[in-house]
Amino acid sequence: MEDKAFEQEMIDKIAHKIVDRRLSVPAVLFLEITKPLSFLGAQTLNFFGPIIESFMKRDNRYYDFTEMLEKRENIERILQRVEELEEEISLKHPPKPKRRRKKK
């Protein structure tokens, strides 16, 4: 699979779903921990591929997705994209200052 556009599209989709669901912190922690095992995980997905593909549409890119996950640099790119999206959100919506209670 030499389709860099597909890889970038999948990285963006994954990162957007993580950020939209507000799971950035657990996702970053999980991806950092499992980064060394990305190849093993992709091979597991390849093993179960025939079963999983039987539930998918004909024109899927399942094996392209598993091939993308084999590369550790793509996991790092997902992490970077999640951090970029989180930074964009924090710049657009800064935290509101806490209001002080009035003493009676």
N, C-alpha and C positions, 0 to 999 in steps of 0.2 A: 504494500500500500504506500504509494508515494504521493498521496493526496493530502497536502498540507492544509488545504482549505477545509477539508473534512475534519482534520484534527483540531484546527482552530475553532470551528463551529461547535464541535463536541465539548471542547474546553469551556467555551463561552456558555453553552447551555448548562453544563454541570455547575459552573460557578454561579450563574444567575439563579439556578434553583436553590443552591445552598444559601445564598444571600437573601433571596425572597422569603425563604422559610425561617430566616434568622437563626441558622444553625452554623454560623461561621466558626465559632470557637470550637464546638465539638468536632466539626468536619476537619478543621485544620489540625487539631490534635490527632484525630484518627488517621488522616493522610500522612502526617509526619511519622507516626508510629509504624504504619504499614508500608511506607515507601520502600524499604528494603525487600518486602515480600511481593512487590507489584508483579514481578515476572511469574511467581508461583500462582498468584491469584488469577492472572490472565490465562495461565495454562489450565487452571481449574475450570474457568469459564469455557475454554475450548473443549474440555472433556465433556461438559454438560451441554455443549452447543447444539447437537442434534435434537435433544429433548426441548431445549429452550426455543429453538427455531421452529419447532412444530406448532408453537403457540403464537408465532409472529407472522407478519405479512410477508409475502414472497420477496418483495423488493427491500429487504432490510440489509443493514450493513453491520450485522452482529460481529462477524469475524474481523472486520476493519476496526470496530470498537475494541475488541479484545487485543488486537495488535497494537492499538494506540496505548492501551494500559500496560503493555509489556515494558514500555520505555519509562525509566525513572524520570527522565527530563520532562515528560508530559505530566507526571504527577506534580512535579515542581511548578510547571506552568499553571496547573489548576490552582495550586496554593497562591501563586503570585496574582492570578486573576481575581481570586476571592478577596485578597487583601486590597487590590485596586478598587474593587467594587465597594468594599466596606469604607474605604477612604472617601470615595465619591459621595456615598450616602452621608457620612459624617460631616462633610463640607456643606452639603445641601441642607441638612437638618442638624444644626448644632444642638447639643443638649440644653434643655431649658434650665435656667437657674432655679434653685430651690427657693421657695418663698419662706420667709420667716414668720413664725406665729407671733401674733400680738400678745403681749402679756396683759393679763386682766388685773 
